[in-house]
Amino acid sequence: MQPDLLELVQTAKSLYERGYSFGTAGNLSVRIGDIIYATPTGSSFGQLTVEGLAACDLSGKPTGPNKPTKELPFHLAAYRARPDARAVVHLHSTYATAVASMRDLDMQNALPPLTAYYAMRVPSLPVVSYLPPGDTGLAVEVEKYAKTTPAMLMRNHGSIAIGTTLLEATALAEEIEETARLHLLLGERAHPLNDAEIATLRARFAR
Ligand SMILES: [Zn+2]
C-alpha cells in the first residue's frame, strides 16, 4: 500500500512515544509518485503535522514552502538506488547508535544474525563511514550500500532502514534496534545462527 502523509505523522509520533527518537533526532521520508515528503529541519517526531512536512522532487528541489531535514541527501540517495523504495526511516536510537560507536566494528556487517526475523530481513548491515550530519559524502555511501541491503548503520550516528512501504521500513528500523540491544546484552555469550540455518530460512521464506 502506498504510504500517506498522515501515516508518516502517526508513525513518527509512535516512534517518539516508544523511545526510538528523542529531541529532534532522526528523520523519515516517504515517496508518493515522484515527490518525496520528509520531516522538516529541526522537528521533533512527537510534534509533526501533515502541513509541516517538507516536499521536494527526486533531485531534492523543493516543491513546497517547508525546509526539509538537512539529512535529506542520503534519503534521496536511497530512493535513487532502490526505485521500488517508498520509505526511509533514519533513527539515532540508543542501541543501534551504541553499536555504531563501538571500537573494532565489522564495517561490512555490524551485527550477528541472532534471530530468524533479523536474518530474514537483513542480508547484511554495512556501516556508512563517519562524516558530519548533512555531509553529501554520506549519500555516496548510502547509495552504494542500498543496492545490496535495505539496512545499514552510520558510524557514530544511527541507523537507516529502507522499505517498499513505511510499515516495512519502520519494522526494519525496530528490528535493527532490538538486535543491537540483544548484541550488547549478550556480549561474548552470544550464539548467532549459523550459515546453514540462515540458508534454510532464506530458502523457505524467500520473497
Ligand atoms: Zn541523523
Residues whose N, C-alpha, C, O or C-beta is under 5 A from the ligand:
A	BS01	ZN	G26
